[in-house]
Amino acid sequence: MSGPVDTPMIRRQLAHPELRAGLDAHVPMPLRGPATAEDVARVIGWLVDPTNTLVTGQVLYADGGADAVVRGDAVW
């Protein structure tokens, strides 16, 4: 998982317009901005839920679309 998460560590940067603009320029968040800790916890909860028997060995980005925008159509 990647992308900004609204926690005390980054909250000052998110609240300051110039610092937020710099963050947005480097890490786009096209879906709805930074995740909350609860957003990330829900993803982790789903991954570890005993009923989740099909998802294994994957890289999962919970980043509001940042990876897709930064990576674009590049084929690795």
C-alpha positions, 0 to 999 in steps of 0.5 A: 500500500502506498500514498499519503495517509492522514495521520498526525505525522502528515497533517500539518502538510495537508493543512498548509496550502503551499505544502499540500500543493507540493504533495499533490504535485508529487503524489496525485490522489485523484479519487478523493485525496489522502486516505484515513487510517480507517480506510487502510485498516478496512483494506487490511481487515479484508485481506486478513479476513478468513473468508478471503480465500482467493487473494494471495501474493498480490501487490495492493495499492490503497492510494486513491489512484496515485500509483495508476496516475504516476505509473500511467500506461508503462509496461514493466 
